[in-house]
């Protein structure tokens, strides 16, 4: 039987969700995906689309680089205002 031993590919999105006391179901609803799909994002079996990374970065007020593990600094970059 194969046992998963590698570090979760996108564990940071799981960690930040847990740190904020949120459930996968709550974030899945925010993203308009199923809880199962969101769970697959967290464990890295499904790649999440760029628009999901943008939404999560805005929601958590962190940089996209932080969410995907390219930096350990969660500080978001200056953002342009979205047009209505």
N, C-alpha and C positions, 0 to 999 in steps of 0.2 A: 504494500500500500504506500502510495506517494504521500509524503507529508510536506506541507508548505513551510519552508524554513527561511526564505529570503525576507528581507525587510519589505514591508508594504510599499509598493511603488509610489502611491500618493497618500501615504499615511498622514501627511500634514493636514489634509482636508478633514480627516477623521479626528485628529487631535484638536484642531481648532473648533470643530463642531462640539466635541465632548467638553472642551474648556468652557464653552458658552452654555453648556447645559441643554443642548438641543438634540433632538432625535433625528435619525435618518429620515423618518417619515415627514417631519417638519421641513427639513431642507429639500426633500424630494418634492413636496407640494409647492414650495417656493420656486423650484426650478421647472415645475410642470413635467416631472418624470415620475415613474413608479419608484417605490422604495427599493425594489430589487435592482433597478437600473442604477440608482444612486449608490447602493451597496457595492455594485460592481465597479463604479468609479473609484470608491475608496480603496478597494483591494487591488485595483489595477487590471482586472480582467477585461474591462471595457474602457477604452480611452474616452475621456470626456471632451466634448466639442469646445472650441474656443469661446463661444458665447457663454457656456457654462462657467468657464474660468473667469470671464469678465464679471458675470453676475455674482459669483462667490466672492471675488476680490472686492467688489463694491459693497456687498452685503456685510462682509466681515471688516471692511475698511483696512485692507492689507494689500500689498502688491501682488500681482500675478506671479512674479518671480518667487515670492515667498511661498505661495500655495503649491507651486510645482517643485520646490526644493532647490531652486537656483541660488537662493540667498537665505541667510538666517535672520535678516533684518525685515520685520514685517511692515515697516513704514511704507505707506503707499506713495507713489510718485504724484506730482501735481497732475490733476486731471482737468481736461477740458469739460466744460459744461455741455451736457447733451442737449441737442435741439429738440423742442417739443414736437 
